[in-house]
């Protein structure tokens, strides 16, 4: 299961992701849609551990993603 809890990410003056909370259960198909610049790529980079959220937490099977090689 992927749990995204109240994450935010800013790049200088631009708020790319603003307090997002999502739970994706194992075996589910999930689509992430939005307009250009909506934060989709930033969100995916945080889920995969490329970016660290400025706020909030991302867990995969109850393990934090960032700085956790096994989870990545």
mmCIF file as Biopython writes it, N, C-alpha, C and O atoms, coordinates in Angstrom:
data_model
#
loop_
_atom_site.group_PDB
_atom_site.id
_atom_site.type_symbol
_atom_site.label_atom_id
_atom_site.label_alt_id
_atom_site.label_comp_id
_atom_site.label_asym_id
_atom_site.label_entity_id
_atom_site.label_seq_id
_atom_site.pdbx_PDB_ins_code
_atom_site.Cartn_x
_atom_site.Cartn_y
_atom_site.Cartn_z
_atom_site.occupancy
_atom_site.B_iso_or_equiv
_atom_site.auth_seq_id
_atom_site.auth_asym_id
_atom_site.pdbx_PDB_model_num
ATOM 1   N N  . UNK A ? 1  ? 0.843  -1.172 0.000   1.0 0.0 1  A 1 
ATOM 2   C CA . UNK A ? 1  ? 0.000  0.000  0.000   1.0 0.0 1  A 1 
ATOM 3   C C  . UNK A ? 1  ? 0.892  1.240  0.000   1.0 0.0 1  A 1 
ATOM 4   O O  . UNK A ? 1  ? 1.935  1.264  0.653   1.0 0.0 1  A 1 
ATOM 5   N N  . UNK A ? 2  ? 0.479  2.249  -0.725  1.0 0.0 2  A 1 
ATOM 6   C CA . UNK A ? 2  ? 1.175  3.531  -0.762  1.0 0.0 2  A 1 
ATOM 7   C C  . UNK A ? 2  ? 0.330  4.540  0.011   1.0 0.0 2  A 1 
ATOM 8   O O  . UNK A ? 2  ? -0.842 4.753  -0.303  1.0 0.0 2  A 1 
ATOM 9   N N  . UNK A ? 3  ? 0.928  5.147  1.009   1.0 0.0 3  A 1 
ATOM 10  C CA . UNK A ? 3  ? 0.240  6.167  1.799   1.0 0.0 3  A 1 
ATOM 11  C C  . UNK A ? 3  ? 0.978  7.488  1.648   1.0 0.0 3  A 1 
ATOM 12  O O  . UNK A ? 3  ? 2.172  7.581  1.935   1.0 0.0 3  A 1 
ATOM 13  N N  . UNK A ? 4  ? 0.274  8.483  1.205   1.0 0.0 4  A 1 
ATOM 14  C CA . UNK A ? 4  ? 0.813  9.830  1.059   1.0 0.0 4  A 1 
ATOM 15  C C  . UNK A ? 4  ? 0.039  10.693 2.042   1.0 0.0 4  A 1 
ATOM 16  O O  . UNK A ? 4  ? -1.180 10.835 1.938   1.0 0.0 4  A 1 
ATOM 17  N N  . UNK A ? 5  ? 0.758  11.264 2.994   1.0 0.0 5  A 1 
ATOM 18  C CA . UNK A ? 5  ? 0.101  11.992 4.072   1.0 0.0 5  A 1 
ATOM 19  C C  . UNK A ? 5  ? 0.504  13.466 4.076   1.0 0.0 5  A 1 
ATOM 20  O O  . UNK A ? 5  ? 1.615  13.813 4.478   1.0 0.0 5  A 1 
ATOM 21  N N  . UNK A ? 6  ? -0.394 14.317 3.630   1.0 0.0 6  A 1 
ATOM 22  C CA . UNK A ? 6  ? -0.265 15.762 3.744   1.0 0.0 6  A 1 
ATOM 23  C C  . UNK A ? 6  ? 1.081  16.283 3.219   1.0 0.0 6  A 1 
ATOM 24  O O  . UNK A ? 6  ? 1.754  17.058 3.898   1.0 0.0 6  A 1 
ATOM 25  N N  . UNK A ? 7  ? 1.472  15.852 2.003   1.0 0.0 7  A 1 
ATOM 26  C CA . UNK A ? 7  ? 2.768  16.277 1.471   1.0 0.0 7  A 1 
ATOM 27  C C  . UNK A ? 7  ? 2.668  17.594 0.710   1.0 0.0 7  A 1 
ATOM 28  O O  . UNK A ? 7  ? 1.650  17.916 0.097   1.0 0.0 7  A 1 
ATOM 29  N N  . UNK A ? 8  ? 3.764  18.339 0.776   1.0 0.0 8  A 1 
ATOM 30  C CA . UNK A ? 8  ? 3.906  19.590 0.040   1.0 0.0 8  A 1 
ATOM 31  C C  . UNK A ? 8  ? 5.329  19.677 -0.483  1.0 0.0 8  A 1 
ATOM 32  O O  . UNK A ? 8  ? 6.257  19.136 0.118   1.0 0.0 8  A 1 
ATOM 33  N N  . UNK A ? 9  ? 5.492  20.367 -1.614  1.0 0.0 9  A 1 
ATOM 34  C CA . UNK A ? 9  ? 6.816  20.580 -2.194  1.0 0.0 9  A 1 
ATOM 35  C C  . UNK A ? 9  ? 6.833  21.926 -2.892  1.0 0.0 9  A 1 
ATOM 36  O O  . UNK A ? 9  ? 5.957  22.227 -3.703  1.0 0.0 9  A 1 
ATOM 37  N N  . UNK A ? 10 ? 7.843  22.742 -2.570  1.0 0.0 10 A 1 
ATOM 38  C CA . UNK A ? 10 ? 8.018  24.055 -3.192  1.0 0.0 10 A 1 
ATOM 39  C C  . UNK A ? 10 ? 9.363  24.107 -3.897  1.0 0.0 10 A 1 
ATOM 40  O O  . UNK A ? 10 ? 10.330 23.476 -3.472  1.0 0.0 10 A 1 
ATOM 41  N N  . UNK A ? 11 ? 9.407  24.862 -4.969  1.0 0.0 11 A 1 
ATOM 42  C CA . UNK A ? 11 ? 10.635 25.190 -5.677  1.0 0.0 11 A 1 
ATOM 43  C C  . UNK A ? 11 ? 10.702 26.709 -5.712  1.0 0.0 11 A 1 
ATOM 44  O O  . UNK A ? 11 ? 10.029 27.354 -6.516  1.0 0.0 11 A 1 
ATOM 45  N N  . UNK A ? 12 ? 11.520 27.274 -4.832  1.0 0.0 12 A 1 
ATOM 46  C CA . UNK A ? 12 ? 11.603 28.722 -4.644  1.0 0.0 12 A 1 
ATOM 47  C C  . UNK A ? 12 ? 10.215 29.275 -4.349  1.0 0.0 12 A 1 
ATOM 48  O O  . UNK A ? 12 ? 9.648  28.938 -3.310  1.0 0.0 12 A 1 
ATOM 49  N N  . UNK A ? 13 ? 9.642  30.107 -5.210  1.0 0.0 13 A 1 
ATOM 50  C CA . UNK A ? 13 ? 8.326  30.718 -4.951  1.0 0.0 13 A 1 
ATOM 51  C C  . UNK A ? 13 ? 7.165  29.901 -5.491  1.0 0.0 13 A 1 
ATOM 52  O O  . UNK A ? 13 ? 6.013  30.304 -5.337  1.0 0.0 13 A 1 
ATOM 53  N N  . UNK A ? 14 ? 7.437  28.757 -6.123  1.0 0.0 14 A 1 
ATOM 54  C CA . UNK A ? 14 ? 6.382  27.958 -6.760  1.0 0.0 14 A 1 
ATOM 55  C C  . UNK A ? 14 ? 6.017  26.788 -5.861  1.0 0.0 14 A 1 
ATOM 56  O O  . UNK A ? 14 ? 6.878  25.986 -5.500  1.0 0.0 14 A 1 
ATOM 57  N N  . UNK A ? 15 ? 4.753  26.690 -5.502  1.0 0.0 15 A 1 
ATOM 58  C CA . UNK A ? 15 ? 4.259  25.558 -4.719  1.0 0.0 15 A 1 
ATOM 59  C C  . UNK A ? 15 ? 3.775  24.507 -5.706  1.0 0.0 15 A 1 
ATOM 60  O O  . UNK A ? 15 ? 2.685  24.626 -6.265  1.0 0.0 15 A 1 
ATOM 61  N N  . UNK A ? 16 ? 4.599  23.462 -5.923  1.0 0.0 16 A 1 
ATOM 62  C CA . UNK A ? 16 ? 4.305  22.432 -6.920  1.0 0.0 16 A 1 
ATOM 63  C C  . UNK A ? 16 ? 3.249  21.444 -6.426  1.0 0.0 16 A 1 
ATOM 64  O O  . UNK A ? 16 ? 2.390  21.011 -7.195  1.0 0.0 16 A 1 
ATOM 65  N N  . UNK A ? 17 ? 3.316  21.091 -5.146  1.0 0.0 17 A 1 
ATOM 66  C CA . UNK A ? 17 ? 2.356  20.164 -4.526  1.0 0.0 17 A 1 
ATOM 67  C C  . UNK A ? 17 ? 1.970  20.785 -3.187  1.0 0.0 17 A 1 
ATOM 68  O O  . UNK A ? 17 ? 2.834  21.208 -2.419  1.0 0.0 17 A 1 
ATOM 69  N N  . UNK A ? 18 ? 0.665  20.837 -2.912  1.0 0.0 18 A 1 
ATOM 70  C CA . UNK A ? 18 ? 0.179  21.556 -1.735  1.0 0.0 18 A 1 
ATOM 71  C C  . UNK A ? 18 ? -0.741 20.681 -0.890  1.0 0.0 18 A 1 
ATOM 72  O O  . UNK A ? 18 ? -1.921 20.534 -1.208  1.0 0.0 18 A 1 
ATOM 73  N N  . UNK A ? 19 ? -0.214 20.108 0.171   1.0 0.0 19 A 1 
ATOM 74  C CA . UNK A ? 19 ? -0.965 19.338 1.166   1.0 0.0 19 A 1 
ATOM 75  C C  . UNK A ? 19 ? -1.840 18.249 0.545   1.0 0.0 19 A 1 
ATOM 76  O O  . UNK A ? 19 ? -3.066 18.288 0.653   1.0 0.0 19 A 1 
ATOM 77  N N  . UNK A ? 20 ? -1.204 17.286 -0.099  1.0 0.0 20 A 1 
ATOM 78  C CA . UNK A ? 20 ? -1.907 16.183 -0.759  1.0 0.0 20 A 1 
ATOM 79  C C  . UNK A ? 20 ? -1.888 14.949 0.148   1.0 0.0 20 A 1 
ATOM 80  O O  . UNK A ? 20 ? -0.855 14.605 0.723   1.0 0.0 20 A 1 
ATOM 81  N N  . UNK A ? 21 ? -3.026 14.300 0.266   1.0 0.0 21 A 1 
ATOM 82  C CA . UNK A ? 21 ? -3.160 13.048 1.005   1.0 0.0 21 A 1 
ATOM 83  C C  . UNK A ? 21 ? -3.856 12.036 0.110   1.0 0.0 21 A 1 
ATOM 84  O O  . UNK A ? 21 ? -4.942 12.295 -0.408  1.0 0.0 21 A 1 
ATOM 85  N N  . UNK A ? 22 ? -3.213 10.859 -0.072  1.0 0.0 22 A 1 
ATOM 86  C CA . UNK A ? 22 ? -3.758 9.805  -0.930  1.0 0.0 22 A 1 
ATOM 87  C C  . UNK A ? 22 ? -3.408 8.458  -0.309  1.0 0.0 22 A 1 
ATOM 88  O O  . UNK A ? 22 ? -2.325 8.302  0.255   1.0 0.0 22 A 1 
ATOM 89  N N  . UNK A ? 23 ? -4.298 7.498  -0.403  1.0 0.0 23 A 1 
ATOM 90  C CA . UNK A ? 23 ? -4.005 6.110  -0.040  1.0 0.0 23 A 1 
ATOM 91  C C  . UNK A ? 23 ? -4.312 5.241  -1.252  1.0 0.0 23 A 1 
ATOM 92  O O  . UNK A ? 23 ? -5.424 5.259  -1.778  1.0 0.0 23 A 1 
ATOM 93  N N  . UNK A ? 24 ? -3.307 4.479  -1.689  1.0 0.0 24 A 1 
ATOM 94  C CA . UNK A ? 24 ? -3.462 3.579  -2.836  1.0 0.0 24 A 1 
ATOM 95  C C  . UNK A ? 24 ? -3.258 2.158  -2.315  1.0 0.0 24 A 1 
ATOM 96  O O  . UNK A ? 24 ? -2.147 1.781  -1.942  1.0 0.0 24 A 1 
ATOM 97  N N  . UNK A ? 25 ? -4.319 1.384  -2.291  1.0 0.0 25 A 1 
ATOM 98  C CA . UNK A ? 25 ? -4.250 0.024  -1.762  1.0 0.0 25 A 1 
ATOM 99  C C  . UNK A ? 25 ? -3.602 -0.921 -2.762  1.0 0.0 25 A 1 
ATOM 100 O O  . UNK A ? 25 ? -3.672 -0.705 -3.972  1.0 0.0 25 A 1 
ATOM 101 N N  . UNK A ? 26 ? -2.978 -1.957 -2.253  1.0 0.0 26 A 1 
ATOM 102 C CA . UNK A ? 26 ? -2.302 -2.944 -3.089  1.0 0.0 26 A 1 
ATOM 103 C C  . UNK A ? 26 ? -3.288 -3.576 -4.065  1.0 0.0 26 A 1 
ATOM 104 O O  . UNK A ? 26 ? -4.399 -3.945 -3.686  1.0 0.0 26 A 1 
ATOM 105 N N  . UNK A ? 27 ? -2.875 -3.697 -5.321  1.0 0.0 27 A 1 
ATOM 106 C CA . UNK A ? 27 ? -3.696 -4.304 -6.345  1.0 0.0 27 A 1 
ATOM 107 C C  . UNK A ? 27 ? -4.623 -3.333 -7.067  1.0 0.0 27 A 1 
ATOM 108 O O  . UNK A ? 27 ? -5.297 -3.713 -8.025  1.0 0.0 27 A 1 
ATOM 109 N N  . UNK A ? 28 ? -4.660 -2.086 -6.614  1.0 0.0 28 A 1 
ATOM 110 C CA . UNK A ? 28 ? -5.516 -1.085 -7.252  1.0 0.0 28 A 1 
ATOM 111 C C  . UNK A ? 28 ? -4.780 -0.419 -8.406  1.0 0.0 28 A 1 
ATOM 112 O O  . UNK A ? 28 ? -3.553 -0.314 -8.404  1.0 0.0 28 A 1 
ATOM 113 N N  . UNK A ? 29 ? -5.545 0.021  -9.379  1.0 0.0 29 A 1 
ATOM 114 C CA . UNK A ? 29 ? -5.012 0.817  -10.483 1.0 0.0 29 A 1 
ATOM 115 C C  . UNK A ? 29 ? -5.347 2.264  -10.163 1.0 0.0 29 A 1 
ATOM 116 O O  . UNK A ? 29 ? -6.487 2.592  -9.837  1.0 0.0 29 A 1 
ATOM 117 N N  . UNK A ? 30 ? -4.343 3.125  -10.259 1.0 0.0 30 A 1 
ATOM 118 C CA . UNK A ? 30 ? -4.510 4.524  -9.877  1.0 0.0 30 A 1 
ATOM 119 C C  . UNK A ? 30 ? -4.030 5.415  -11.009 1.0 0.0 30 A 1 
ATOM 120 O O  . UNK A ? 30 ? -2.942 5.197  -11.542 1.0 0.0 30 A 1 
ATOM 121 N N  . UNK A ? 31 ? -4.806 6.402  -11.382 1.0 0.0 31 A 1 
ATOM 122 C CA . UNK A ? 31 ? -4.417 7.357  -12.420 1.0 0.0 31 A 1 
ATOM 123 C C  . UNK A ? 31 ? -4.173 8.723  -11.806 1.0 0.0 31 A 1 
ATOM 124 O O  . UNK A ? 31 ? -4.932 9.174  -10.949 1.0 0.0 31 A 1 
ATOM 125 N N  . UNK A ? 32 ? -3.125 9.368  -12.244 1.0 0.0 32 A 1 
ATOM 126 C CA . UNK A ? 32 ? -2.792 10.711 -11.775 1.0 0.0 32 A 1 
ATOM 127 C C  . UNK A ? 32 ? -2.910 11.645 -12.975 1.0 0.0 32 A 1 
ATOM 128 O O  . UNK A ? 32 ? -2.069 11.624 -13.873 1.0 0.0 32 A 1 
ATOM 129 N N  . UNK A ? 33 ? -3.955 12.460 -12.983 1.0 0.0 33 A 1 
ATOM 130 C CA . UNK A ? 33 ? -4.193 13.331 -14.132 1.0 0.0 33 A 1 
ATOM 131 C C  . UNK A ? 33 ? -4.235 14.787 -13.673 1.0 0.0 33 A 1 
ATOM 132 O O  . UNK A ? 33 ? -4.507 15.084 -12.510 1.0 0.0 33 A 1 
ATOM 133 N N  . UNK A ? 34 ? -3.961 15.675 -14.608 1.0 0.0 34 A 1 
ATOM 134 C CA . UNK A ? 34 ? -4.023 17.098 -14.319 1.0 0.0 34 A 1 
ATOM 135 C C  . UNK A ? 34 ? -3.431 17.891 -15.458 1.0 0.0 34 A 1 
ATOM 136 O O  . UNK A ? 34 ? -2.837 17.330 -16.379 1.0 0.0 34 A 1 
ATOM 137 N N  . UNK A ? 35 ? -3.595 19.186 -15.393 1.0 0.0 35 A 1 
ATOM 138 C CA . UNK A ? 35 ? -3.079 20.067 -16.433 1.0 0.0 35 A 1 
ATOM 139 C C  . UNK A ? 35 ? -1.558 20.187 -16.333 1.0 0.0 35 A 1 
ATOM 140 O O  . UNK A ? 35 ? -0.954 19.748 -15.354 1.0 0.0 35 A 1 
ATOM 141 N N  . UNK A ? 36 ? -0.955 20.781 -17.346 1.0 0.0 36 A 1 
ATOM 142 C CA . UNK A ? 36 ? 0.480  21.050 -17.308 1.0 0.0 36 A 1 
ATOM 143 C C  . UNK A ? 36 ? 0.799  21.910 -16.091 1.0 0.0 36 A 1 
ATOM 144 O O  . UNK A ? 36 ? 0.114  22.895 -15.816 1.0 0.0 36 A 1 
ATOM 145 N N  . UNK A ? 37 ? 1.848  21.527 -15.367 1.0 0.0 37 A 1 
ATOM 146 C CA . UNK A ? 37 ? 2.250  22.303 -14.204 1.0 0.0 37 A 1 
ATOM 147 C C  . UNK A ? 37 ? 1.454  22.031 -12.950 1.0 0.0 37 A 1 
ATOM 148 O O  . UNK A ? 37 ? 1.593  22.759 -11.967 1.0 0.0 37 A 1 
ATOM 149 N N  . UNK A ? 38 ? 0.618  20.995 -12.953 1.0 0.0 38 A 1 
ATOM 150 C CA . UNK A ? 38 ? -0.224 20.697 -11.794 1.0 0.0 38 A 1 
ATOM 151 C C  . UNK A ? 38 ? 0.527  19.973 -10.680 1.0 0.0 38 A 1 
ATOM 152 O O  . UNK A ? 38 ? 0.022  19.883 -9.561  1.0 0.0 38 A 1 
ATOM 153 N N  . UNK A ? 39 ? 1.738  19.450 -10.965 1.0 0.0 39 A 1 
ATOM 154 C CA . UNK A ? 39 ? 2.530  18.779 -9.940  1.0 0.0 39 A 1 
ATOM 155 C C  . UNK A ? 39 ? 2.579  17.271 -10.073 1.0 0.0 39 A 1 
ATOM 156 O O  . UNK A ? 39 ? 3.038  16.591 -9.155  1.0 0.0 39 A 1 
ATOM 157 N N  . UNK A ? 40 ? 2.116  16.726 -11.193 1.0 0.0 40 A 1 
ATOM 158 C CA . UNK A ? 40 ? 2.093  15.266 -11.387 1.0 0.0 40 A 1 
ATOM 159 C C  . UNK A ? 40 ? 3.499  14.664 -11.346 1.0 0.0 40 A 1 
ATOM 160 O O  . UNK A ? 40 ? 3.732  13.688 -10.633 1.0 0.0 40 A 1 
ATOM 161 N N  . UNK A ? 41 ? 4.420  15.226 -12.091 1.0 0.0 41 A 1 
ATOM 162 C CA . UNK A ? 41 ? 5.792  14.704 -12.128 1.0 0.0 41 A 1 
ATOM 163 C C  . UNK A ? 41 ? 6.481  14.871 -10.786 1.0 0.0 41 A 1 
ATOM 164 O O  . UNK A ? 41 ? 7.214  13.984 -10.349 1.0 0.0 41 A 1 
ATOM 165 N N  . UNK A ? 42 ? 6.256  15.988 -10.136 1.0 0.0 42 A 1 
ATOM 166 C CA . UNK A ? 42 ? 6.827  16.216 -8.803  1.0 0.0 42 A 1 
ATOM 167 C C  . UNK A ? 42 ? 6.301  15.176 -7.823  1.0 0.0 42 A 1 
ATOM 168 O O  . UNK A ? 42 ? 7.059  14.633 -7.021  1.0 0.0 42 A 1 
ATOM 169 N N  . UNK A ? 43 ? 5.005  14.901 -7.889  1.0 0.0 43 A 1 
ATOM 170 C CA . UNK A ? 43 ? 4.401  13.885 -7.021  1.0 0.0 43 A 1 
ATOM 171 C C  . UNK A ? 43 ? 5.053  12.523 -7.257  1.0 0.0 43 A 1 
ATOM 172 O O  . UNK A ? 43 ? 5.422  11.840 -6.303  1.0 0.0 43 A 1 
ATOM 173 N N  . UNK A ? 44 ? 5.195  12.127 -8.522  1.0 0.0 44 A 1 
ATOM 174 C CA . UNK A ? 44 ? 5.809  10.828 -8.834  1.0 0.0 44 A 1 
ATOM 175 C C  . UNK A ? 44 ? 7.257  10.771 -8.387  1.0 0.0 44 A 1 
ATOM 176 O O  . UNK A ? 44 ? 7.721  9.729  -7.926  1.0 0.0 44 A 1 
ATOM 177 N N  . UNK A ? 45 ? 7.978  11.877 -8.517  1.0 0.0 45 A 1 
ATOM 178 C CA . UNK A ? 45 ? 9.372  11.902 -8.061  1.0 0.0 45 A 1 
ATOM 179 C C  . UNK A ? 45 ? 9.460  11.783 -6.546  1.0 0.0 45 A 1 
ATOM 180 O O  . UNK A ? 45 ? 10.420 11.209 -6.033  1.0 0.0 45 A 1 
ATOM 181 N N  . UNK A ? 46 ? 8.493  12.306 -5.828  1.0 0.0 46 A 1 
ATOM 182 C CA . UNK A ? 46 ? 8.485  12.145 -4.368  1.0 0.0 46 A 1 
ATOM 183 C C  . UNK A ? 46 ? 8.114  10.711 -3.989  1.0 0.0 46 A 1 
ATOM 184 O O  . UNK A ? 46 ? 8.704  10.143 -3.070  1.0 0.0 46 A 1 
ATOM 185 N N  . UNK A ? 47 ? 7.142  10.122 -4.688  1.0 0.0 47 A 1 
ATOM 186 C CA . UNK A ? 47 ? 6.736  8.743  -4.391  1.0 0.0 47 A 1 
ATOM 187 C C  . UNK A ? 47 ? 7.900  7.779  -4.613  1.0 0.0 47 A 1 
ATOM 188 O O  . UNK A ? 47 ? 8.051  6.813  -3.865  1.0 0.0 47 A 1 
ATOM 189 N N  . UNK A ? 48 ? 8.717  8.029  -5.626  1.0 0.0 48 A 1 
ATOM 190 C CA . UNK A ? 48 ? 9.847  7.135  -5.919  1.0 0.0 48 A 1 
ATOM 191 C C  . UNK A ? 48 ? 11.101 7.482  -5.126  1.0 0.0 48 A 1 
ATOM 192 O O  . UNK A ? 48 ? 12.120 6.802  -5.253  1.0 0.0 48 A 1 
ATOM 193 N N  . UNK A ? 49 ? 11.039 8.530  -4.312  1.0 0.0 49 A 1 
ATOM 194 C CA . UNK A ? 49 ? 12.170 8.870  -3.461  1.0 0.0 49 A 1 
ATOM 195 C C  . UNK A ? 49 ? 13.230 9.727  -4.114  1.0 0.0 49 A 1 
ATOM 196 O O  . UNK A ? 49 ? 14.315 9.892  -3.558  1.0 0.0 49 A 1 
ATOM 197 N N  . UNK A ? 50 ? 12.943 10.276 -5.283  1.0 0.0 50 A 1 
ATOM 198 C CA . UNK A ? 50 ? 13.896 11.175 -5.942  1.0 0.0 50 A 1 
ATOM 199 C C  . UNK A ? 50 ? 13.902 12.533 -5.234  1.0 0.0 50 A 1 
ATOM 200 O O  . UNK A ? 50 ? 14.968 13.096 -4.986  1.0 0.0 50 A 1 
ATOM 201 N N  . UNK A ? 51 ? 12.727 13.056 -4.912  1.0 0.0 51 A 1 
ATOM 202 C CA . UNK A ? 51 ? 12.587 14.304 -4.162  1.0 0.0 51 A 1 
ATOM 203 C C  . UNK A ? 51 ? 12.100 13.988 -2.755  1.0 0.0 51 A 1 
ATOM 204 O O  . UNK A ? 51 ? 11.344 13.042 -2.538  1.0 0.0 51 A 1 
ATOM 205 N N  . UNK A ? 52 ? 12.547 14.797 -1.813  1.0 0.0 52 A 1 
ATOM 206 C CA . UNK A ? 52 ? 12.046 14.723 -0.437  1.0 0.0 52 A 1 
ATOM 207 C C  . UNK A ? 52 ? 10.923 15.750 -0.290  1.0 0.0 52 A 1 
ATOM 208 O O  . UNK A ? 52 ? 11.115 16.908 -0.659  1.0 0.0 52 A 1 
ATOM 209 N N  . UNK A ? 53 ? 9.771  15.370 0.229   1.0 0.0 53 A 1 
ATOM 210 C CA . UNK A ? 53 ? 8.711  16.359 0.452   1.0 0.0 53 A 1 
ATOM 211 C C  . UNK A ? 53 ? 9.169  17.406 1.472   1.0 0.0 53 A 1 
ATOM 212 O O  . UNK A ? 53 ? 9.888  17.079 2.416   1.0 0.0 53 A 1 
ATOM 213 N N  . UNK A ? 54 ? 8.760  18.648 1.286   1.0 0.0 54 A 1 
ATOM 214 C CA . UNK A ? 54 ? 9.054  19.693 2.266   1.0 0.0 54 A 1 
ATOM 215 C C  . UNK A ? 54 ? 8.240  19.471 3.538   1.0 0.0 54 A 1 
ATOM 216 O O  . UNK A ? 54 ? 8.690  19.784 4.640   1.0 0.0 54 A 1 
ATOM 217 N N  . UNK A ? 55 ? 7.049  18.930 3.370   1.0 0.0 55 A 1 
ATOM 218 C CA . UNK A ? 55 ? 6.164  18.611 4.493   1.0 0.0 55 A 1 
ATOM 219 C C  . UNK A ? 55 ? 5.503  17.273 4.216   1.0 0.0 55 A 1 
ATOM 220 O O  . UNK A ? 55 ? 5.396  16.857 3.062   1.0 0.0 55 A 1 
ATOM 221 N N  . UNK A ? 56 ? 5.064  16.603 5.257   1.0 0.0 56 A 1 
ATOM 222 C CA . UNK A ? 56 ? 4.315  15.363 5.114   1.0 0.0 56 A 1 
ATOM 223 C C  . UNK A ? 56 ? 5.196  14.133 5.035   1.0 0.0 56 A 1 
ATOM 224 O O  . UNK A ? 56 ? 6.400  14.190 5.284   1.0 0.0 56 A 1 
ATOM 225 N N  . UNK A ? 57 ? 4.567  13.016 4.681   1.0 0.0 57 A 1 
ATOM 226 C CA . UNK A ? 57 ? 5.237  11.716 4.723   1.0 0.0 57 A 1 
ATOM 227 C C  . UNK A ? 57 ? 4.694  10.816 3.625   1.0 0.0 57 A 1 
ATOM 228 O O  . UNK A ? 57 ? 3.502  10.834 3.318   1.0 0.0 57 A 1 
ATOM 229 N N  . UNK A ? 58 ? 5.600  10.018 3.033   1.0 0.0 58 A 1 
ATOM 230 C CA . UNK A ? 58 ? 5.216  9.027  2.035   1.0 0.0 58 A 1 
ATOM 231 C C  . UNK A ? 58 ? 5.701  7.672  2.532   1.0 0.0 58 A 1 
ATOM 232 O O  . UNK A ? 58 ? 6.883  7.493  2.827   1.0 0.0 58 A 1 
ATOM 233 N N  . UNK A ? 59 ? 4.772  6.714  2.622   1.0 0.0 59 A 1 
ATOM 234 C CA . UNK A ? 59 ? 5.086  5.364  3.086   1.0 0.0 59 A 1 
ATOM 235 C C  . UNK A ? 59 ? 4.666  4.343  2.040   1.0 0.0 59 A 1 
ATOM 236 O O  . UNK A ? 59 ? 3.596  4.454  1.440   1.0 0.0 59 A 1 
ATOM 237 N N  . UNK A ? 60 ? 5.511  3.355  1.831   1.0 0.0 60 A 1 
ATOM 238 C CA . UNK A ? 60 ? 5.157  2.203  1.002   1.0 0.0 60 A 1 
ATOM 239 C C  . UNK A ? 60 ? 5.267  0.988  1.905   1.0 0.0 60 A 1 
ATOM 240 O O  . UNK A ? 60 ? 6.341  0.691  2.427   1.0 0.0 60 A 1 
ATOM 241 N N  . UNK A ? 61 ? 4.157  0.287  2.089   1.0 0.0 61 A 1 
ATOM 242 C CA . UNK A ? 61 ? 4.076  -0.832 3.034   1.0 0.0 61 A 1 
ATOM 243 C C  . UNK A ? 61 ? 4.620  -0.441 4.403   1.0 0.0 61 A 1 
ATOM 244 O O  . UNK A ? 61 ? 5.415  -1.169 4.998   1.0 0.0 61 A 1 
ATOM 245 N N  . UNK A ? 62 ? 4.181  0.718  4.894   1.0 0.0 62 A 1 
ATOM 246 C CA . UNK A ? 62 ? 4.531  1.272  6.211   1.0 0.0 62 A 1 
ATOM 247 C C  . UNK A ? 62 ? 6.004  1.626  6.361   1.0 0.0 62 A 1 
ATOM 248 O O  . UNK A ? 62 ? 6.466  1.824  7.484   1.0 0.0 62 A 1 
ATOM 249 N N  . UNK A ? 63 ? 6.753  1.712  5.273   1.0 0.0 63 A 1 
ATOM 250 C CA . UNK A ? 63 ? 8.162  2.105  5.301   1.0 0.0 63 A 1 
ATOM 251 C C  . UNK A ? 63 ? 8.327  3.446  4.602   1.0 0.0 63 A 1 
ATOM 252 O O  . UNK A ? 63 ? 7.758  3.650  3.530   1.0 0.0 63 A 1 
ATOM 253 N N  . UNK A ? 64 ? 9.100  4.374  5.189   1.0 0.0 64 A 1 
ATOM 254 C CA . UNK A ? 64 ? 9.334  5.647  4.514   1.0 0.0 64 A 1 
ATOM 255 C C  . UNK A ? 64 ? 10.121 5.438  3.228   1.0 0.0 64 A 1 
ATOM 256 O O  . UNK A ? 64 ? 10.954 4.535  3.148   1.0 0.0 64 A 1 
ATOM 257 N N  . UNK A ? 65 ? 9.863  6.262  2.229   1.0 0.0 65 A 1 
ATOM 258 C CA . UNK A ? 65 ? 10.483 6.104  0.924   1.0 0.0 65 A 1 
ATOM 259 C C  . UNK A ? 65 ? 11.859 6.757  0.858   1.0 0.0 65 A 1 
ATOM 260 O O  . UNK A ? 65 ? 12.835 6.107  0.482   1.0 0.0 65 A 1 
ATOM 261 N N  . UNK A ? 66 ? 11.945 8.024  1.217   1.0 0.0 66 A 1 
ATOM 262 C CA . UNK A ? 66 ? 13.196 8.760  1.071   1.0 0.0 66 A 1 
ATOM 263 C C  . UNK A ? 66 ? 14.250 8.212  2.036   1.0 0.0 66 A 1 
ATOM 264 O O  . UNK A ? 66 ? 13.931 7.931  3.191   1.0 0.0 66 A 1 
ATOM 265 N N  . UNK A ? 67 ? 15.468 8.059  1.595   1.0 0.0 67 A 1 
ATOM 266 C CA . UNK A ? 67 ? 16.583 7.509  2.387   1.0 0.0 67 A 1 
ATOM 267 C C  . UNK A ? 67 ? 16.353 6.062  2.782   1.0 0.0 67 A 1 
ATOM 268 O O  . UNK A ? 67 ? 16.895 5.622  3.796   1.0 0.0 67 A 1 
ATOM 269 N N  . UNK A ? 68 ? 15.569 5.303  2.024   1.0 0.0 68 A 1 
ATOM 270 C CA . UNK A ? 68 ? 15.319 3.903  2.328   1.0 0.0 68 A 1 
ATOM 271 C C  . UNK A ? 68 ? 15.490 3.107  1.031   1.0 0.0 68 A 1 
ATOM 272 O O  . UNK A ? 68 ? 14.567 3.010  0.223   1.0 0.0 68 A 1 
ATOM 273 N N  . UNK A ? 69 ? 16.677 2.543  0.848   1.0 0.0 69 A 1 
ATOM 274 C CA . UNK A ? 69 ? 17.015 1.846  -0.401  1.0 0.0 69 A 1 
ATOM 275 C C  . UNK A ? 69 ? 16.090 0.665  -0.648  1.0 0.0 69 A 1 
ATOM 276 O O  . UNK A ? 69 ? 15.706 0.430  -1.794  1.0 0.0 69 A 1 
ATOM 277 N N  . UNK A ? 70 ? 15.718 -0.087 0.381   1.0 0.0 70 A 1 
ATOM 278 C CA . UNK A ? 70 ? 14.840 -1.249 0.205   1.0 0.0 70 A 1 
ATOM 279 C C  . UNK A ? 70 ? 13.485 -0.849 -0.360  1.0 0.0 70 A 1 
ATOM 280 O O  . UNK A ? 70 ? 12.946 -1.537 -1.227  1.0 0.0 70 A 1 
ATOM 281 N N  . UNK A ? 71 ? 12.936 0.249  0.122   1.0 0.0 71 A 1 
ATOM 282 C CA . UNK A ? 71 ? 11.621 0.692  -0.330  1.0 0.0 71 A 1 
ATOM 283 C C  . UNK A ? 71 ? 11.685 1.222  -1.752  1.0 0.0 71 A 1 
ATOM 284 O O  . UNK A ? 71 ? 10.769 1.000  -2.544  1.0 0.0 71 A 1 
ATOM 285 N N  . UNK A ? 72 ? 12.775 1.929  -2.079  1.0 0.0 72 A 1 
ATOM 286 C CA . UNK A ? 72 ? 12.904 2.470  -3.444  1.0 0.0 72 A 1 
ATOM 287 C C  . UNK A ? 72 ? 12.948 1.348  -4.431  1.0 0.0 72 A 1 
ATOM 288 O O  . UNK A ? 72 ? 13.054 1.588  -5.634  1.0 0.0 72 A 1 
#
